[in-house]
């Protein structure tokens, strides 16, 4: 699937967003995973523009390493419950401080509202939708990647993840801790 086909599809909704631009906003927005630059609706608008599904995952894994690295750093950052609450408040649509004088940022917000991804979420709204969608995207993308393949360099060095460090940017203890928190919240 050609990623740039998505631009013409987005034009049908009146919101033309080039995939490269959405990736750049997403990466910049999560440069500091503890305090993202953009709100959850803006970042969800990026995901809608990028549409990282099974049809184009190899293209994304080969050409957009920054996207995956930003997403995994955001998902695996060790956070307390208080930090998650603060992050949810910071990233909420009502607290949005995104520069909407930018046509691109304004269009990403419009695209989010068009799909209204967080309307059926619980207490965490946009943050829960962002985390849920990122987890789903990772599940689709790395489903066929085994630890052995990653450790050996995953087919080609151009495909993300190229090493175990790509999947565990903060190390094994942090990832293990996060899984324990997730499991304890499920049960």
VOPAMI-201665 format. One record per residue (C-alpha): residue in three letters; x, y, z. Coordinates in pm, whole numbers, padded with zeros to 5 digits, always signed. Example, Ala and Ser with C-alpha at 12.3 -4.5 7.8 and 13.67 -1.06 7.14 Angstrom:
2
ALA+01230-00450+00780 SER+01367-00106+00714 
//
This chain:
187
UNK+00000+00000+00000 UNK+00134+00343-00091 UNK+00123+00566+00216 UNK+00074+00875+00007 UNK-00257+00736-00121 UNK-00388+00828+00223 UNK-00354+01197+00139 UNK-00607+01171-00143 UNK-00843+00969+00078 UNK-00820+01234+00348 UNK-00903+01501+00090 UNK-01250+01345+00055 UNK-01321+01459+00412 UNK-01182+01804+00337 UNK-00882+01738+00562 UNK-00575+01680+00345 UNK-00281+01571+00561 UNK+00042+01431+00421 UNK+00165+01124+00609 UNK+00521+01257+00651 UNK+00382+01572+00815 UNK+00166+01372+01055 UNK+00464+01151+01148 UNK+00676+01460+01214 UNK+00409+01613+01439 UNK+00369+01282+01624 UNK+00744+01246+01683 UNK+00783+01609+01790 UNK+00475+01582+02010 UNK+00624+01289+02201 UNK+00986+01409+02209 UNK+00944+01439+02587 UNK+00732+01132+02672 UNK+00674+01255+03027 UNK+00528+01586+02908 UNK+00408+01561+02546 UNK+00402+01880+02346 UNK+00062+01809+02188 UNK-00270+01693+02333 UNK-00409+01342+02292 UNK-00665+01447+02027 UNK-00386+01598+01814 UNK-00174+01283+01845 UNK-00478+01067+01767 UNK-00533+01283+01459 UNK-00176+01192+01361 UNK-00254+00821+01404 UNK-00565+00857+01190 UNK-00358+01028+00921 UNK-00078+00772+00935 UNK-00315+00475+00954 UNK-00047+00226+01063 UNK-00238-00093+00991 UNK-00136-00434+00860 UNK-00133-00320+00496 UNK+00139-00059+00542 UNK+00329-00172+00852 UNK+00639-00272+00656 UNK+00656+00070+00491 UNK+00624+00234+00831 UNK+00880+00000+00987 UNK+01128+00072+00709 UNK+01091+00448+00668 UNK+00951+00586+00993 UNK+01171+00460+01276 UNK+01116+00788+01461 UNK+00743+00718+01482 UNK+00794+00378+01644 UNK+01069+00500+01876 UNK+00856+00793+01998 UNK+00556+00567+02053 UNK+00748+00297+02244 UNK+00922+00556+02466 UNK+00582+00706+02546 UNK+00422+00368+02621 UNK+00705+00227+02830 UNK+00795+00530+03040 UNK+00765+00434+03407 UNK+00478+00639+03557 UNK+00304+00646+03894 UNK-00075+00662+03917 UNK-00042+01030+04003 UNK+00176+01087+03697 UNK-00085+00915+03478 UNK-00360+01136+03621 UNK-00147+01446+03560 UNK-00067+01329+03206 UNK-00434+01271+03134 UNK-00519+01622+03252 UNK-00227+01772+03057 UNK-00319+01592+02735 UNK-00695+01643+02751 UNK-00884+01827+02483 UNK-01005+02084+02735 UNK-00646+02171+02836 UNK-00517+02176+02477 UNK-00234+02422+02419 UNK-00155+02306+02066 UNK-00073+02586+01821 UNK-00399+02572+01625 UNK-00288+02870+01415 UNK-00098+02599+01226 UNK-00319+02460+00950 UNK-00169+02114+00997 UNK-00234+02107+01374 UNK-00585+02243+01324 UNK-00654+01973+01061 UNK-00524+01698+01292 UNK-00772+01816+01558 UNK-01051+01825+01298 UNK-00971+01471+01189 UNK-00982+01353+01552 UNK-01322+01518+01604 UNK-01448+01361+01280 UNK-01381+01013+01424 UNK-01439+01106+01792 UNK-01217+00824+01920 UNK-01252+00891+02290 UNK-01630+00922+02323 UNK-01667+00566+02451 UNK-01371+00570+02690 UNK-01383+00573+03067 UNK-01216+00816+03300 UNK-00909+00873+03088 UNK-01070+00987+02762 UNK-00818+01091+02498 UNK-00518+00949+02684 UNK-00684+00606+02707 UNK-00773+00622+02337 UNK-00414+00715+02249 UNK-00260+00439+02460 UNK-00518+00184+02340 UNK-00459+00267+01974 UNK-00081+00261+02014 UNK-00100-00078+02184 UNK-00320-00209+01904 UNK-00080-00073+01641 UNK+00216-00237+01812 UNK+00025-00564+01836 UNK-00045-00559+01463 UNK+00307-00451+01373 UNK+00521-00678+01585 UNK+00295-00983+01581 UNK+00530-01161+01340 UNK+00848-01038+01508 UNK+01007-01281+01750 UNK+01270-01199+02010 UNK+01520-01410+01816 UNK+01454-01216+01493 UNK+01502-00884+01672 UNK+01816-01003+01850 UNK+01962-01118+01517 UNK+01882-00790+01343 UNK+01527-00861+01216 UNK+01562-00968+00853 UNK+01714-00636+00744 UNK+01862-00361+00955 UNK+01630-00110+00790 UNK+01314-00254+00949 UNK+01206-00137+01293 UNK+01268-00282+01552 UNK+01634-00330+01464 UNK+01742-00438+01813 UNK+01595-00529+02153 UNK+01678-00176+02269 UNK+01417-00045+02025 UNK+01147-00235+02216 UNK+01285-00164+02564 UNK+01434+00188+02553 UNK+01438+00215+02933 UNK+01568-00137+02994 UNK+01422-00469+03104 UNK+01344-00372+03468 UNK+01119-00083+03359 UNK+00933-00291+03100 UNK+00884-00569+03356 UNK+00755-00317+03609 UNK+00509-00175+03356 UNK+00376-00521+03272 UNK+00322-00591+03642 UNK+00126-00267+03679 UNK-00085-00348+03372 UNK-00159-00701+03491 UNK-00245-00585+03843 UNK-00488-00331+03697 UNK-00659-00604+03497 UNK-00723-00831+03794 
//
